[in-house]
Amino acid sequence: MAKTKQGRTAAGTPATVALTKAQIPFVTHEYPHDPAAASYGTEAAEAMGVDPARVFKTLVADVDGRLTVAVVPVSGSLDLKALAGAVGGKKAAMADPAAAERSSGYVLGGISPLGQRRPLPTVVDASALAFETVFCSAGRRGLEVELAPAELVRLTSAVTAPIGRAG
């Protein structure tokens, strides 16, 4: 297994530790990350040769003053109004990047919905349920985790709702 700069194995991120602890089956996929990539999610889909509709990005939004995690396909974008509605809120905006990093414990481009420092309300786009497995960040750029969407929903205590917009 590849080593990270900190000397831990690639599978030793908080996200993969949480999956292992919960005894959820998963597969990690590592690829060489290009810091100049225009879209980290699209880069991941291309590097792994996977349909972008199966690769999900993790976004942190502010819904009525409360940080909320949105998990949507990298092939589209987040519908902020739909996200607010999914959690019973009125207004949503993208969270301050520093607040997202502080809350999650991850860096932008590597935020995973799994193993976050502080669990936040989470909404997974309903399209995830159409697939046997989906991909999301494993907690760092260049590392994705593949798992059943129902397990992603269960481990994050998420609700599912149509919060993604086609790209």
Salt bridges, closest charged atoms under 4 A:
GLU30 OE2 - ARG140 NH2 2.55
GLU43 OE1 - HIS33 ND1 2.82
GLU146 OE1 - HIS29 NE2 2.69
GLU146 OE2 - ARG54 NH2 3.43
GLU151 OE1 - ARG154 NH2 2.73
